């Protein structure tokens, strides 16, 4: 089960003691989790025009919700 990452932002490595994600990493290890190095999330854009429209619509929706 993938419980999400605890890697250090911009570093893609195990957190070390004293770093913000270290506590979460220790918590997950207490349940038997192991460090697994992955590439991270990626976004593939198939239709650039439709993508732009979706991004604009999301911004407008956020403004309306305020």
PQR file of N, CA, C, O and H, with PARSE charges and radii, in Angstrom:
ATOM      1  N   UNK A   1       0.854  -1.176   0.000 -0.4000 1.5000
ATOM      2  CA  UNK A   1       0.000   0.000   0.000 -0.0000 2.0000
ATOM      3  C   UNK A   1       0.896   1.234   0.000  0.5500 1.7000
ATOM      4  O   UNK A   1       1.833   1.326   0.793 -0.5500 1.4000
ATOM      5  N   UNK A   2       0.613   2.162  -0.872 -0.4000 1.5000
ATOM      6  CA  UNK A   2       1.380   3.402  -0.935 -0.0000 2.0000
ATOM      7  C   UNK A   2       0.685   4.439  -0.059  0.5500 1.7000
ATOM      8  O   UNK A   2      -0.427   4.871  -0.364 -0.5500 1.4000
ATOM      9  H   UNK A   2      -0.148   2.087  -1.516  0.4000 1.0000
ATOM     10  N   UNK A   3       1.336   4.833   1.017 -0.4000 1.5000
ATOM     11  CA  UNK A   3       0.762   5.820   1.937 -0.0000 2.0000
ATOM     12  C   UNK A   3       1.239   7.231   1.644  0.5500 1.7000
ATOM     13  O   UNK A   3       1.053   8.134   2.460 -0.5500 1.4000
ATOM     14  H   UNK A   3       2.239   4.483   1.265  0.4000 1.0000
ATOM     15  N   UNK A   4       1.843   7.423   0.500 -0.4000 1.5000
ATOM     16  CA  UNK A   4       2.338   8.749   0.153 -0.0000 2.0000
ATOM     17  C   UNK A   4       3.780   8.936   0.592  0.5500 1.7000
ATOM     18  O   UNK A   4       4.305   8.171   1.401 -0.5500 1.4000
ATOM     19  H   UNK A   4       1.994   6.690  -0.163  0.4000 1.0000
ATOM     20  N   UNK A   5       4.401   9.951   0.053 -0.4000 1.5000
ATOM     21  CA  UNK A   5       5.817  10.157   0.295 -0.0000 2.0000
ATOM     22  C   UNK A   5       6.140  10.966   1.536  0.5500 1.7000
ATOM     23  O   UNK A   5       5.311  11.714   2.055 -0.5500 1.4000
ATOM     24  H   UNK A   5       3.975  10.573  -0.604  0.4000 1.0000
ATOM     25  N   UNK A   6       7.359  10.796   1.990 -0.4000 1.5000
ATOM     26  CA  UNK A   6       7.885  11.580   3.106 -0.0000 2.0000
ATOM     27  C   UNK A   6       9.238  12.181   2.733  0.5500 1.7000
ATOM     28  O   UNK A   6       9.972  12.661   3.597 -0.5500 1.4000
ATOM     29  H   UNK A   6       8.033  10.189   1.568  0.4000 1.0000
ATOM     30  N   UNK A   7       9.559  12.151   1.444 -0.4000 1.5000
ATOM     31  CA  UNK A   7      10.864  12.644   1.025 -0.0000 2.0000
ATOM     32  C   UNK A   7      11.003  14.141   1.267  0.5500 1.7000
ATOM     33  O   UNK A   7      10.019  14.879   1.325 -0.5500 1.4000
ATOM     34  H   UNK A   7       8.963  11.762   0.742  0.4000 1.0000
ATOM     35  N   UNK A   8      12.231  14.558   1.404 -0.4000 1.5000
ATOM     36  CA  UNK A   8      12.552  15.958   1.646 -0.0000 2.0000
ATOM     37  C   UNK A   8      12.339  16.721   0.340  0.5500 1.7000
ATOM     38  O   UNK A   8      12.867  16.329  -0.701 -0.5500 1.4000
ATOM     39  H   UNK A   8      13.031  13.959   1.357  0.4000 1.0000
ATOM     40  N   UNK A   9      11.577  17.796   0.389 -0.4000 1.5000
ATOM     41  CA  UNK A   9      11.247  18.555  -0.819 -0.0000 2.0000
ATOM     42  C   UNK A   9      12.493  18.935  -1.602  0.5500 1.7000
ATOM     43  O   UNK A   9      13.431  19.525  -1.066 -0.5500 1.4000
ATOM     44  H   UNK A   9      11.148  18.114   1.234  0.4000 1.0000
ATOM     45  N   UNK A  10      12.478  18.581  -2.890 -0.4000 1.5000
ATOM     46  CA  UNK A  10      13.585  18.917  -3.769 -0.0000 2.0000
ATOM     47  C   UNK A  10      14.794  18.016  -3.648  0.5500 1.7000
ATOM     48  O   UNK A  10      15.743  18.172  -4.415 -0.5500 1.4000
ATOM     49  H   UNK A  10      11.716  18.102  -3.325  0.4000 1.0000
ATOM     50  N   UNK A  11      14.797  17.070  -2.706 -0.4000 1.5000
ATOM     51  CA  UNK A  11      15.979  16.241  -2.508 -0.0000 2.0000
ATOM     52  C   UNK A  11      15.746  14.773  -2.868  0.5500 1.7000
ATOM     53  O   UNK A  11      16.689  14.084  -3.255 -0.5500 1.4000
ATOM     54  H   UNK A  11      14.026  16.944  -2.082  0.4000 1.0000
ATOM     55  N   UNK A  12      14.515  14.281  -2.750 -0.4000 1.5000
ATOM     56  CA  UNK A  12      14.173  12.886  -3.044 -0.0000 2.0000
ATOM     57  C   UNK A  12      15.083  11.905  -2.302  0.5500 1.7000
ATOM     58  O   UNK A  12      15.730  11.051  -2.908 -0.5500 1.4000
ATOM     59  H   UNK A  12      13.748  14.840  -2.435  0.4000 1.0000
ATOM     60  N   UNK A  13      15.114  12.048  -1.006 -0.4000 1.5000
ATOM     61  CA  UNK A  13      15.911  11.146  -0.169 -0.0000 2.0000
ATOM     62  C   UNK A  13      15.196  10.948   1.156  0.5500 1.7000
ATOM     63  O   UNK A  13      14.240  11.652   1.480 -0.5500 1.4000
ATOM     64  H   UNK A  13      14.589  12.743  -0.513  0.4000 1.0000
ATOM     65  N   UNK A  14      15.685   9.965   1.919 -0.4000 1.5000
ATOM     66  CA  UNK A  14      15.110   9.712   3.234 -0.0000 2.0000
ATOM     67  C   UNK A  14      15.305  10.930   4.132  0.5500 1.7000
ATOM     68  O   UNK A  14      16.373  11.541   4.126 -0.5500 1.4000
ATOM     69  H   UNK A  14      16.461   9.393   1.655  0.4000 1.0000
ATOM     70  N   UNK A  15      14.283  11.282   4.899 -0.4000 1.5000
ATOM     71  CA  UNK A  15      14.434  12.400   5.838 -0.0000 2.0000
ATOM     72  C   UNK A  15      15.418  12.034   6.951  0.5500 1.7000
ATOM     73  O   UNK A  15      15.486  10.882   7.380 -0.5500 1.4000
ATOM     74  H   UNK A  15      13.415  10.786   4.904  0.4000 1.0000
ATOM     75  N   UNK A  16      16.150  12.995   7.395 -0.4000 1.5000
ATOM     76  CA  UNK A  16      17.104  12.793   8.498 -0.0000 2.0000
ATOM     77  C   UNK A  16      16.548  13.429   9.766  0.5500 1.7000
ATOM     78  O   UNK A  16      15.691  14.311   9.706 -0.5500 1.4000
ATOM     79  H   UNK A  16      16.095  13.931   7.046  0.4000 1.0000
ATOM     80  N   UNK A  17      17.036  12.980  10.894 -0.4000 1.5000
ATOM     81  CA  UNK A  17      16.579  13.507  12.173 -0.0000 2.0000
ATOM     82  C   UNK A  17      16.713  15.028  12.193  0.5500 1.7000
ATOM     83  O   UNK A  17      17.752  15.574  11.823 -0.5500 1.4000
ATOM     84  H   UNK A  17      17.732  12.263  10.943  0.4000 1.0000
ATOM     85  N   UNK A  18      15.654  15.702  12.626 -0.4000 1.5000
ATOM     86  CA  UNK A  18      15.646  17.160  12.682 -0.0000 2.0000
ATOM     87  C   UNK A  18      14.943  17.803  11.497  0.5500 1.7000
ATOM     88  O   UNK A  18      14.627  18.992  11.544 -0.5500 1.4000
ATOM     89  H   UNK A  18      14.809  15.259  12.926  0.4000 1.0000
ATOM     90  N   UNK A  19      14.690  17.042  10.433 -0.4000 1.5000
ATOM     91  CA  UNK A  19      13.987  17.578   9.269 -0.0000 2.0000
ATOM     92  C   UNK A  19      12.475  17.423   9.457  0.5500 1.7000
ATOM     93  O   UNK A  19      12.030  16.532  10.181 -0.5500 1.4000
ATOM     94  H   UNK A  19      14.947  16.076  10.394  0.4000 1.0000
ATOM     95  N   UNK A  20      11.686  18.281   8.811 -0.4000 1.5000
ATOM     96  CA  UNK A  20      10.237  18.291   9.038 -0.0000 2.0000
ATOM     97  C   UNK A  20       9.538  16.957   8.797  0.5500 1.7000
ATOM     98  O   UNK A  20       8.595  16.646   9.525 -0.5500 1.4000
ATOM     99  H   UNK A  20      12.047  19.005   8.222  0.4000 1.0000
ATOM    100  N   UNK A  21       9.941  16.162   7.830 -0.4000 1.5000
ATOM    101  CA  UNK A  21       9.245  14.917   7.502 -0.0000 2.0000
ATOM    102  C   UNK A  21       9.762  13.717   8.295  0.5500 1.7000
ATOM    103  O   UNK A  21       9.254  12.607   8.132 -0.5500 1.4000
ATOM    104  H   UNK A  21      10.706  16.415   7.239  0.4000 1.0000
ATOM    105  N   UNK A  22      10.750  13.922   9.138 -0.4000 1.5000
ATOM    106  CA  UNK A  22      11.354  12.805   9.867 -0.0000 2.0000
ATOM    107  C   UNK A  22      10.353  12.106  10.790  0.5500 1.7000
ATOM    108  O   UNK A  22      10.338  10.877  10.860 -0.5500 1.4000
ATOM    109  H   UNK A  22      11.162  14.823   9.270  0.4000 1.0000
ATOM    110  N   UNK A  23       9.530  12.859  11.487 -0.4000 1.5000
ATOM    111  CA  UNK A  23       8.549  12.271  12.401 -0.0000 2.0000
ATOM    112  C   UNK A  23       7.538  11.399  11.672  0.5500 1.7000
ATOM    113  O   UNK A  23       7.205  10.308  12.136 -0.5500 1.4000
ATOM    114  H   UNK A  23       9.542  13.858  11.431  0.4000 1.0000
ATOM    115  N   UNK A  24       7.050  11.877  10.534 -0.4000 1.5000
ATOM    116  CA  UNK A  24       6.113  11.103   9.740 -0.0000 2.0000
ATOM    117  C   UNK A  24       6.788   9.838   9.213  0.5500 1.7000
ATOM    118  O   UNK A  24       6.176   8.770   9.184 -0.5500 1.4000
ATOM    119  H   UNK A  24       7.321  12.763  10.157  0.4000 1.0000
ATOM    120  N   UNK A  25       8.031   9.960   8.803 -0.4000 1.5000
ATOM    121  CA  UNK A  25       8.790   8.809   8.315 -0.0000 2.0000
ATOM    122  C   UNK A  25       8.927   7.759   9.420  0.5500 1.7000
ATOM    123  O   UNK A  25       8.715   6.572   9.174 -0.5500 1.4000
ATOM    124  H   UNK A  25       8.528  10.827   8.827  0.4000 1.0000
ATOM    125  N   UNK A  26       9.275   8.183  10.617 -0.4000 1.5000
ATOM    126  CA  UNK A  26       9.401   7.251  11.743 -0.0000 2.0000
ATOM    127  C   UNK A  26       8.051   6.597  12.053  0.5500 1.7000
ATOM    128  O   UNK A  26       7.994   5.403  12.349 -0.5500 1.4000
ATOM    129  H   UNK A  26       9.447   9.147  10.817  0.4000 1.0000
ATOM    130  N   UNK A  27       6.973   7.372  11.987 -0.4000 1.5000
ATOM    131  CA  UNK A  27       5.640   6.835  12.233 -0.0000 2.0000
ATOM    132  C   UNK A  27       5.313   5.729  11.228  0.5500 1.7000
ATOM    133  O   UNK A  27       4.841   4.657  11.607 -0.5500 1.4000
ATOM    134  H   UNK A  27       7.020   8.342  11.746  0.4000 1.0000
ATOM    135  N   UNK A  28       5.562   5.992   9.965 -0.4000 1.5000
ATOM    136  CA  UNK A  28       5.273   5.004   8.936 -0.0000 2.0000
ATOM    137  C   UNK A  28       6.168   3.775   9.086  0.5500 1.7000
ATOM    138  O   UNK A  28       5.720   2.653   8.853 -0.5500 1.4000
ATOM    139  H   UNK A  28       5.945   6.863   9.656  0.4000 1.0000
ATOM    140  N   UNK A  29       7.417   3.975   9.468 -0.4000 1.5000
ATOM    141  CA  UNK A  29       8.314   2.836   9.686 -0.0000 2.0000
ATOM    142  C   UNK A  29       7.834   1.960  10.834  0.5500 1.7000
ATOM    143  O   UNK A  29       8.052   0.749  10.819 -0.5500 1.4000
ATOM    144  H   UNK A  29       7.781   4.887   9.657  0.4000 1.0000
ATOM    145  N   UNK A  30       7.181   2.558  11.831 -0.4000 1.5000
ATOM    146  CA  UNK A  30       6.692   1.775  12.960 -0.0000 2.0000
ATOM    147  C   UNK A  30       5.606   0.789  12.522  0.5500 1.7000
ATOM    148  O   UNK A  30       5.325  -0.175  13.234 -0.5500 1.4000
ATOM    149  H   UNK A  30       7.004   3.542  11.844  0.4000 1.0000
ATOM    150  N   UNK A  31       4.997   1.021  11.365 -0.4000 1.5000
ATOM    151  CA  UNK A  31       3.998   0.104  10.818 -0.0000 2.0000
ATOM    152  C   UNK A  31       4.598  -0.838   9.784  0.5500 1.7000
ATOM    153  O   UNK A  31       3.875  -1.585   9.124 -0.5500 1.4000
ATOM    154  H   UNK A  31       5.224   1.804  10.787  0.4000 1.0000
ATOM    155  N   UNK A  32       5.918  -0.803   9.644 -0.4000 1.5000
ATOM    156  CA  UNK A  32       6.594  -1.718   8.728 -0.0000 2.0000
ATOM    157  C   UNK A  32       6.909  -1.149   7.361  0.5500 1.7000
ATOM    158  O   UNK A  32       7.318  -1.887   6.464 -0.5500 1.4000
ATOM    159  H   UNK A  32       6.505  -0.197  10.180  0.4000 1.0000
ATOM    160  N   UNK A  33       6.726   0.150   7.185 -0.4000 1.5000
ATOM    161  CA  UNK A  33       7.028   0.762   5.888 -0.0000 2.0000
ATOM    162  C   UNK A  33       8.524   0.725   5.626  0.5500 1.7000
ATOM    163  O   UNK A  33       9.334   0.730   6.554 -0.5500 1.4000
ATOM    164  H   UNK A  33       6.394   0.749   7.913  0.4000 1.0000
ATOM    165  N   UNK A  34       8.874   0.688   4.350 -0.4000 1.5000
ATOM    166  CA  UNK A  34      10.276   0.718   3.926 -0.0000 2.0000
ATOM    167  C   UNK A  34      10.456   1.853   2.934  0.5500 1.7000
ATOM    168  O   UNK A  34       9.530   2.208   2.204 -0.5500 1.4000
ATOM    169  H   UNK A  34       8.216   0.683   3.597  0.4000 1.0000
ATOM    170  N   UNK A  35      11.669   2.424   2.915 -0.4000 1.5000
ATOM    171  CA  UNK A  35      11.979   3.501   1.981 -0.0000 2.0000
ATOM    172  C   UNK A  35      12.054   2.924   0.577  0.5500 1.7000
ATOM    173  O   UNK A  35      12.737   1.926   0.349 -0.5500 1.4000
ATOM    174  H   UNK A  35      12.421   2.136   3.508  0.4000 1.0000
ATOM    175  N   UNK A  36      11.355   3.547  -0.365 -0.4000 1.5000
ATOM    176  CA  UNK A  36      11.371   3.141  -1.755 -0.0000 2.0000
ATOM    177  C   UNK A  36      11.567   4.390  -2.587  0.5500 1.7000
ATOM    178  O   UNK A  36      10.750   5.309  -2.535 -0.5500 1.4000
ATOM    179  H   UNK A  36      10.799   4.358  -0.180  0.4000 1.0000
ATOM    180  N   UNK A  37      12.631   4.431  -3.345 -0.4000 1.5000
ATOM    181  CA  UNK A  37      12.932   5.626  -4.137 -0.0000 2.0000
ATOM    182  C   UNK A  37      12.145   5.596  -5.438  0.5500 1.7000
ATOM    183  O   UNK A  37      12.293   4.676  -6.243 -0.5500 1.4000
ATOM    184  H   UNK A  37      13.294   3.684  -3.388  0.4000 1.0000
ATOM    185  N   UNK A  38      11.303   6.612  -5.639 -0.4000 1.5000
ATOM    186  CA  UNK A  38      10.486   6.735  -6.838 -0.0000 2.0000
ATOM    187  C   UNK A  38      10.764   8.066  -7.520  0.5500 1.7000
ATOM    188  O   UNK A  38      11.438   8.929  -6.958 -0.5500 1.4000
ATOM    189  H   UNK A  38      11.182   7.359  -4.985  0.4000 1.0000
ATOM    190  N   UNK A  39      10.249   8.229  -8.717 -0.4000 1.5000
ATOM    191  CA  UNK A  39      10.493   9.467  -9.463 -0.0000 2.0000
ATOM    192  C   UNK A  39       9.554  10.588  -9.099  0.5500 1.7000
ATOM    193  O   UNK A  39       9.846  11.743  -9.409 -0.5500 1.4000
ATOM    194  H   UNK A  39       9.702   7.527  -9.173  0.4000 1.0000
ATOM    195  N   UNK A  40       8.434  10.303  -8.454 -0.4000 1.5000
ATOM    196  CA  UNK A  40       7.473  11.342  -8.108 -0.0000 2.0000
ATOM    197  C   UNK A  40       6.350  11.425  -9.120  0.5500 1.7000
ATOM    198  O   UNK A  40       6.357  10.717 -10.127 -0.5500 1.4000
ATOM    199  H   UNK A  40       8.196   9.365  -8.202  0.4000 1.0000
ATOM    200  N   UNK A  41       5.402  12.276  -8.858 -0.4000 1.5000
ATOM    201  CA  UNK A  41       4.227  12.408  -9.721 -0.0000 2.0000
ATOM    202  C   UNK A  41       4.563  13.210 -10.979  0.5500 1.7000
ATOM    203  O   UNK A  41       5.349  14.156 -10.940 -0.5500 1.4000
ATOM    204  H   UNK A  41       5.396  12.852  -8.040  0.4000 1.0000
ATOM    205  N   UNK A  42       3.960  12.817 -12.074 -0.4000 1.5000
ATOM    206  CA  UNK A  42       4.133  13.514 -13.344 -0.0000 2.0000
ATOM    207  C   UNK A  42       2.763  13.797 -13.932  0.5500 1.7000
ATOM    208  O   UNK A  42       1.788  13.114 -13.618 -0.5500 1.4000
ATOM    209  H   UNK A  42       3.321  12.048 -12.106  0.4000 1.0000
ATOM    210  N   UNK A  43       2.696  14.787 -14.769 -0.4000 1.5000
ATOM    211  CA  UNK A  43       1.446  15.136 -15.430 -0.0000 2.0000
ATOM    212  C   UNK A  43       1.672  15.103 -16.931  0.5500 1.7000
ATOM    213  O   UNK A  43       2.552  15.791 -17.449 -0.5500 1.4000
ATOM    214  H   UNK A  43       3.488  15.342 -15.024  0.4000 1.0000
ATOM    215  N   UNK A  44       0.883  14.309 -17.623 -0.4000 1.5000
ATOM    216  CA  UNK A  44       1.009  14.213 -19.076 -0.0000 2.0000
ATOM    217  C   UNK A  44      -0.133  15.016 -19.704  0.5500 1.7000
ATOM    218  O   UNK A  44      -1.304  14.796 -19.394 -0.5500 1.4000
ATOM    219  H   UNK A  44       0.168  13.750 -17.202  0.4000 1.0000
ATOM    220  N   UNK A  45       0.221  15.938 -20.580 -0.4000 1.5000
ATOM    221  CA  UNK A  45      -0.770  16.792 -21.243 -0.0000 2.0000
ATOM    222  C   UNK A  45      -0.942  16.284 -22.667  0.5500 1.7000
ATOM    223  O   UNK A  45      -0.013  16.324 -23.473 -0.5500 1.4000
ATOM    224  H   UNK A  45       1.172  16.117 -20.832  0.4000 1.0000
ATOM    225  N   UNK A  46      -2.142  15.807 -22.961 -0.4000 1.5000
ATOM    226  CA  UNK A  46      -2.435  15.274 -24.291 -0.0000 2.0000
ATOM    227  C   UNK A  46      -2.918  16.383 -25.228  0.5500 1.7000
ATOM    228  O   UNK A  46      -2.468  16.478 -26.369 -0.5500 1.4000
ATOM    229  H   UNK A  46      -2.897  15.774 -22.306  0.4000 1.0000
ATOM    230  N   UNK A  47      -3.824  17.208 -24.745 -0.4000 1.5000
ATOM    231  CA  UNK A  47      -4.400  18.283 -25.552 -0.0000 2.0000
ATOM    232  C   UNK A  47      -4.131  19.612 -24.838  0.5500 1.7000
ATOM    233  O   UNK A  47      -4.806  19.942 -23.863 -0.5500 1.4000
ATOM    234  H   UNK A  47      -4.189  17.130 -23.818  0.4000 1.0000
ATOM    235  N   UNK A  48      -3.152  20.366 -25.322 -0.4000 1.5000
ATOM    236  CA  UNK A  48      -2.717  21.593 -24.652 -0.0000 2.0000
ATOM    237  C   UNK A  48      -3.839  22.628 -24.547  0.5500 1.7000
ATOM    238  O   UNK A  48      -3.932  23.325 -23.537 -0.5500 1.4000
ATOM    239  H   UNK A  48      -2.604  20.098 -26.115  0.4000 1.0000
ATOM    240  N   UNK A  49      -4.678  22.739 -25.554 -0.4000 1.5000
ATOM    241  CA  UNK A  49      -5.774  23.704 -25.517 -0.0000 2.0000
ATOM    242  C   UNK A  49      -6.790  23.358 -24.441  0.5500 1.7000
ATOM    243  O   UNK A  49      -7.211  24.225 -23.676 -0.5500 1.4000
ATOM    244  H   UNK A  49      -4.601  22.172 -26.375  0.4000 1.0000
ATOM    245  N   UNK A  50      -7.177  22.108 -24.384 -0.4000 1.5000
ATOM    246  CA  UNK A  50      -8.140  21.668 -23.370 -0.0000 2.0000
ATOM    247  C   UNK A  50      -7.531  21.810 -21.968  0.5500 1.7000
ATOM    248  O   UNK A  50      -8.227  22.149 -21.010 -0.5500 1.4000
ATOM    249  H   UNK A  50      -6.835  21.404 -25.005  0.4000 1.0000
ATOM    250  N   UNK A  51      -6.249  21.551 -21.867 -0.4000 1.5000
ATOM    251  CA  UNK A  51      -5.554  21.703 -20.579 -0.0000 2.0000
ATOM    252  C   UNK A  51      -5.632  23.152 -20.092  0.5500 1.7000
ATOM    253  O   UNK A  51      -5.940  23.402 -18.926 -0.5500 1.4000
ATOM    254  H   UNK A  51      -5.685  21.276 -22.645  0.4000 1.0000
ATOM    255  N   UNK A  52      -5.354  24.105 -20.987 -0.4000 1.5000
ATOM    256  CA  UNK A  52      -5.408  25.525 -20.630 -0.0000 2.0000
ATOM    257  C   UNK A  52      -6.809  25.935 -20.191  0.5500 1.7000
ATOM    258  O   UNK A  52      -6.967  26.667 -19.214 -0.5500 1.4000
ATOM    259  H   UNK A  52      -5.104  23.902 -21.934  0.4000 1.0000
ATOM    260  N   UNK A  53      -7.816  25.469 -20.904 -0.4000 1.5000
ATOM    261  CA  UNK A  53      -9.203  25.794 -20.549 -0.0000 2.0000
ATOM    262  C   UNK A  53      -9.515  25.256 -19.150  0.5500 1.7000
ATOM    263  O   UNK A  53     -10.145  25.945 -18.348 -0.5500 1.4000
ATOM    264  H   UNK A  53      -7.688  24.875 -21.698  0.4000 1.0000
ATOM    265  N   UNK A  54      -9.086  24.053 -18.861 -0.4000 1.5000
ATOM    266  CA  UNK A  54      -9.313  23.460 -17.543 -0.0000 2.0000
ATOM    267  C   UNK A  54      -8.624  24.240 -16.440  0.5500 1.7000
ATOM    268  O   UNK A  54      -9.195  24.433 -15.367 -0.5500 1.4000
ATOM    269  H   UNK A  54      -8.574  23.493 -19.512  0.4000 1.0000
ATOM    270  N   UNK A  55      -7.405  24.690 -16.691 -0.4000 1.5000
ATOM    271  CA  UNK A  55      -6.673  25.475 -15.693 -0.0000 2.0000
ATOM    272  C   UNK A  55      -7.377  26.803 -15.418  0.5500 1.7000
ATOM    273  O   UNK A  55      -7.502  27.211 -14.263 -0.5500 1.4000
ATOM    274  H   UNK A  55      -6.942  24.534 -17.564  0.4000 1.0000
ATOM    275  N   UNK A  56      -7.835  27.474 -16.467 -0.4000 1.5000
ATOM    276  CA  UNK A  56      -8.547  28.741 -16.302 -0.0000 2.0000
ATOM    277  C   UNK A  56      -9.856  28.508 -15.547  0.5500 1.7000
ATOM    278  O   UNK A  56     -10.201  29.281 -14.654 -0.5500 1.4000
ATOM    279  H   UNK A  56      -7.733  27.142 -17.405  0.4000 1.0000
ATOM    280  N   UNK A  57     -10.581  27.454 -15.897 -0.4000 1.5000
ATOM    281  CA  UNK A  57     -11.845  27.144 -15.218 -0.0000 2.0000
ATOM    282  C   UNK A  57     -11.612  26.875 -13.734  0.5500 1.7000
ATOM    283  O   UNK A  57     -12.413  27.296 -12.900 -0.5500 1.4000
ATOM    284  H   UNK A  57     -10.301  26.825 -16.623  0.4000 1.0000
ATOM    285  N   UNK A  58     -10.543  26.192 -13.398 -0.4000 1.5000
ATOM    286  CA  UNK A  58     -10.229  25.917 -11.990 -0.0000 2.0000
ATOM    287  C   UNK A  58      -9.939  27.217 -11.237  0.5500 1.7000
ATOM    288  O   UNK A  58     -10.368  27.381 -10.095 -0.5500 1.4000
ATOM    289  H   UNK A  58      -9.892  25.850 -14.076  0.4000 1.0000
ATOM    290  N   UNK A  59      -9.219  28.131 -11.866 -0.4000 1.5000
ATOM    291  CA  UNK A  59      -8.937  29.431 -11.220 -0.0000 2.0000
ATOM    292  C   UNK A  59     -10.219  30.224 -10.981  0.5500 1.7000
ATOM    293  O   UNK A  59     -10.417  30.807  -9.915 -0.5500 1.4000
ATOM    294  H   UNK A  59      -8.870  27.997 -12.793  0.4000 1.0000
ATOM    295  N   UNK A  60     -11.088  30.233 -11.999 -0.4000 1.5000
ATOM    296  CA  UNK A  60     -12.355  30.961 -11.870 -0.0000 2.0000
ATOM    297  C   UNK A  60     -13.189  30.335 -10.756  0.5500 1.7000
ATOM    298  O   UNK A  60     -13.796  31.060  -9.967 -0.5500 1.4000
ATOM    299  H   UNK A  60     -10.927  29.759 -12.864  0.4000 1.0000
ATOM    300  N   UNK A  61     -13.231  29.027 -10.675 -0.4000 1.5000
ATOM    301  CA  UNK A  61     -14.007  28.346  -9.631 -0.0000 2.0000
ATOM    302  C   UNK A  61     -13.478  28.708  -8.246  0.5500 1.7000
ATOM    303  O   UNK A  61     -14.259  28.906  -7.315 -0.5500 1.4000
ATOM    304  H   UNK A  61     -12.738  28.438 -11.316  0.4000 1.0000
ATOM    305  N   UNK A  62     -12.163  28.795  -8.104 -0.4000 1.5000
ATOM    306  CA  UNK A  62     -11.582  29.174  -6.813 -0.0000 2.0000
ATOM    307  C   UNK A  62     -11.960  30.604  -6.445  0.5500 1.7000
ATOM    308  O   UNK A  62     -12.224  30.885  -5.276 -0.5500 1.4000
ATOM    309  H   UNK A  62     -11.528  28.635  -8.860  0.4000 1.0000
ATOM    310  N   UNK A  63     -11.992  31.505  -7.411 -0.4000 1.5000
ATOM    311  CA  UNK A  63     -12.365  32.894  -7.151 -0.0000 2.0000
ATOM    312  C   UNK A  63     -13.835  33.008  -6.755  0.5500 1.7000
ATOM    313  O   UNK A  63     -14.189  33.799  -5.880 -0.5500 1.4000
ATOM    314  H   UNK A  63     -11.778  31.277  -8.360  0.4000 1.0000
ATOM    315  N   UNK A  64     -14.683  32.221  -7.398 -0.4000 1.5000
ATOM    316  CA  UNK A  64     -16.110  32.247  -7.109 -0.0000 2.0000
ATOM    317  C   UNK A  64     -16.392  31.691  -5.722  0.5500 1.7000
ATOM    318  O   UNK A  64     -17.296  32.170  -5.038 -0.5500 1.4000
ATOM    319  H   UNK A  64     -14.395  31.579  -8.109  0.4000 1.0000
ATOM    320  N   UNK A  65     -15.628  30.681  -5.293 -0.4000 1.5000
ATOM    321  CA  UNK A  65     -15.830  30.052  -3.985 -0.0000 2.0000
ATOM    322  C   UNK A  65     -15.447  30.959  -2.812  0.5500 1.7000
ATOM    323  O   UNK A  65     -15.854  30.710  -1.677 -0.5500 1.4000
ATOM    324  H   UNK A  65     -14.894  30.291  -5.849  0.4000 1.0000
ATOM    325  N   UNK A  66     -14.692  31.975  -3.075 -0.4000 1.5000
ATOM    326  CA  UNK A  66     -14.221  32.845  -1.979 -0.0000 2.0000
ATOM    327  C   UNK A  66     -15.306  33.611  -1.392  0.5500 1.7000
ATOM    328  O   UNK A  66     -15.081  34.387  -0.464 -0.5500 1.4000
ATOM    329  H   UNK A  66     -14.362  32.177  -3.997  0.4000 1.0000
TER
END
